[in-house]
């Protein structure tokens, strides 16, 4: 397969995820992948490999054709794919050309640019583009790429200003499986971990919830949990926040509105603005997980607990400082069974 076709082919990689709640629009019941923009792909790969994530396919530098805000052009990118405890990641380093990825990097810095959903067929994709367009959401970026398996369609919708992430729509066959060497290396850290949460930091839960409701998503369930054992950069913490909740398949979406700090959420807003803050991994032993990453230089920067200690329904959380490796933090989560 030619490099040009492979590039956009990989950008639309899709992996099946269990169906979500009935009220979620059907096309959004599968999260296919995230497009994650970085400044130095080699450094990003090396850092996540040090954390145990070695199932990476480096696709090198590619030139791809498409349109950005209706203007046709080409973009040169460095591209790699990876799996992070069940999450399909496409790392993208823009090199040349006008495109939404470069614009995102200039405004927000490194981080997750889009969350992508796989349409059942081309007609379903185009119908959703038309539906969103009728609701005032334009096409940010688009590509139609011939490949050995047919045409891959990738559409990035302009939802980020009000929705806080770019909504991606893809249709086409997934890329070739990882090499035998990558598969043998494994895809996870040196402790059991399961993808369980995407989380975004916003300034107003109400405004973001109302925006997605206008696009057909359910309202957020908003909670204000009482937390204990608060720690911020190794010292007693005094942070507080309201949380909004959605569910897509087996993965929970957490929207965070910080109320009091200092907190990693205000730190993120200052550095990146609103947007994708962390990936949550369920772990069976949070102390062992934190210790394993501490041994390779990744510290816990914020932590706490919820519920009555030792009782079912209680649990603990800890934010591991992986943000220097591409702008995204990992939250370790442990639940009392």
N, C-alpha and C positions, 0 to 999 in steps of 0.2 A: 504494500500500500504506500502511496506517495506521502511525503511528510506533510504537505499541505492538507490533504484529506484527513490524515491521522490526527492532526492538531485539533481541528474542530470536532472530529469524531470523539476524541477523548474528553473534550469539554462537556459533552453531553452524556457521559457515562451514567448508567442507571442500575440500581440494585433494588429488588423488590423488598418492601417493608410491609408489615401486617396492616390491614385496613384500620382507619381511624374511626372516630365516632361518626354516627350517621349524619349529623348536621354539617360536617365538613364537606365542602364541594368535592365531588368524587375524584377529580383530577389531582387533588392535593392529598390524597390518602397514601401516596408513596413519595418519600423524599429520596431522590435519586443520588444526589451528590452535592457537595459544596464547592464553589469556585473560590479559591483562597489566594489573594494577591500578596506577593512578597517582593522585596527588593533584591535579594540574593538567594537564588534557588539552591545553590550548592551548600550555602551555610545552613539554610532551613532543613534540607535533607539530612545533613550531618548531625544537626542538633536533635532532631526527632529520632534518628537512628540510635543516638546515645541514650535516649530514653527507652529504647527497646522496639521501636516501630521501624522495621527493616523491610517490610513488604512494599517496596517502591519500584516503580517503573519510570526511568528517566527517558523522556522522549526527545530530549535535545532541543535545539532551536528550530522553530517552525515559522513559516510565513503563511498567514491565513487571510482570506478575503471575506469581506462582509460589509455591514453598514453600521454607522454610529450616528444616532439622531438623524437618520434619513440620508446621510452622506456616505456614499460608497468609498471604500478604500481598503488598504491592506495593513496588517499589523504583524510585526515580528515579535515572537514570544519564546521564552524558555518554559518548557512544560514537564511536569512529572505528576504521576498519580500515586496514591498511597491509600492504605486502609488503617484507620486509627480506632482499634477496638470496635469495629463494625461500621465506622463512618467512612464512606467513600470520599476522598479528598482529591481535588485537582489543584495542584500548586501552579501558579502562573506568575512569571516574572516578565512584565512588559519590557521590550527592548526598543522598538521603534513604532511610530504610527500613532494616529489619533484614535483613541478607543476609550470605552467606559472604564477599563481596568486602570489605565494610566490616570484618568481623571479621579477615580476613587483613591488611588495611592496618594495623589497630591492633596486631596481633601482630608482623608482619614488616616493615612499611613497604612501599614500592613494589617491584614485581617481578612475575614470572610466577606467576600463581595456579594455572593448570591447563594441562595438555597434553591435547588433545582428539582422540578417535578416532571415525571415522565407521563406524557399523554399516551392513551391507548392506541391512537392512530393519528394520522396527519389531519384528518377532518376534525377530530376532537381538539387538537392543538389550535388550529385556525379558528375554531368556534370560540375557544377561550380567549384568544387574542382579540377577537371581535367583541366579545362580551366585556372584557376589561376596557377596551378602547371606547366603547359606548358609555362606560362609567367614568371616562376622563383620564384613563391611564394609557399613556403612549408607549410605543416600542422604543426602548433605549438602544438596543443593539441586536442585530440579527445576522444569522448565517445559514446558508443552504449548502451543504457539502456533499458532493458525490463520494461514495465509498464502494468497496467491494460488496457490501451488504445492502446497497441502495443509497438513498439520500438521507442524510442526517440533518434535521432542522433544529436550530437552537435560537430561542428568542428570550432576550432579557427585557423584562418590562420595567418601566420607570416608576417603581414603587418606593424606592429608598428615601426620598425626601420626607414623606409622611409615614411610611410603613417601616422605615429604619433598616430594611434590607432589600436587595434586588430580588424580585421573584423571577426565577428562570423556568422556562418551559422547553422541554426537549422531546423529540420523537426520532427514533432510530435504534438500530441494534447496538448493544453494548460493545465496548472494545474487546480485543483479544484478552484472554485470561493472563494473569501474571505469569512470569517465567517460573520454571521449576525451582530455580535458585531462590527467587524472591519468596515463593510460597513456602519453601523449606525454612527460610529464615524466620517465618512467623510474622504476625501483624500486631503484637501487643507488647505491653511493658512487662517487667519481671515480676508481675503479680496479676492475678485474675482481674479482669476489668470488662465491663459491659457498657456500651453506649446507652445512656438513659435520658439525656437532657441537652437541649440547645437553649442558650440564655442570651438575652439582649438587654442592654442598659438603655433606658429612655428617661426623658425629663417628665413625661406625663403619660401614665397608663391610660387615662381616659381618652386622650386625643388619639393615641395609637389604636386603642380598641375600637373607637368610633370609625377610624379610617378603614380597618380591615372588615368591620361589620358592613360598611358601604359596599365592599367588594364581595360580600356573601359569606364571610367567615362568622363563626359564632362570637358572641361577646366574651371577653376574658372573664374568668372567675378570679376575683381579687381577694387576697388574704393579707393579713397583717400579723404574722406569727410572732409570738414571744420567743426570743432566742436566749440562750444561756451560754456560759463558758466562752464569751467573746474574746477573741485575740486579733490584733492587727499589728503585723510586722513584729511579732514576738512579745508585744506588750498588751495589757488589758485593753479591750475595745469597748467603744460606746456607740457603735454604728446601729442604724435602724433603717428599715425599708419596707415598702409595700410591694407585693408580688402579684403579677397577673399570670394566668395559666391558660394554655391551649394544649391540645394533644393531637399529634399526627402519627398514626400508627402506634408503634410501641414506644415512641419517644415523646417525652413531655417538653413543651415549650414554656420557659420561664421568662417573664418580662419584669424587669426590676426598676423601680423608682426609688432612689435613695432619699431618705428623710433626714438622716443625721450621720455625721462622720467624726473623724476621718474614716474613710472606707475605700476599698479598691474600686468601688463603683464611681465615686467622684474622681479618683485617680484616672480611671478610664475615660470619663467624659472630658477631662482636661486634656488628655493626650490625643484621643481619637474622635471625640464627639459621640453622639448616640449611635448604637449599632451592636453588632454581634460581639459579646464579651467572652463567653466561655462554653466549653463542651463539658458535660457532666458524665462521669464514669461511676457506675456502681462498683464497689469493691467489698470483699468479705472481711478485710482487716485494714482499716484506714491507717492505723499506726504503722503497720508493716509497709504499706504502700508509700506513705510519707517518708519513711526511713530509707526505702529503696531509692527514691528519687533524690533525697538529700545526699546520698552517697555519690551521686553524679552532679551535684551542684545546684539542684533545683529545690528551692526553699518554699515552705508554706508561708504565705503572706497574709492570710486571713482565715479564721476558722471559728466554729461555734457548734452549738447543739440545739436540738429542739425536743419538745416533749418531756415526759417524766423519765428520768434516767433509769435504765434497766427494764422499762415497760415496753410492750409491743406498741409500735407507732412512733417511738422516739428514734433519734438518730443523730448523726454528726456530719459536718461538712468541713472541707479544708480546700482552700484554693492554692494549687501549686503554681509557682511563678514560671510558666512556660511562655508568657507573653513576649520575652525577648526573642523567641524562636518563631516569629511570624505574626505577632500581635494578638494571639488567642491564648487565654488562660485555660487550664484544666481544673475542674472541680471534682474532688474525690468525695463520694457520697457513701455513707454506711447507714443502713436501716436496721433497727432492732426487730427481730422476728418473734 
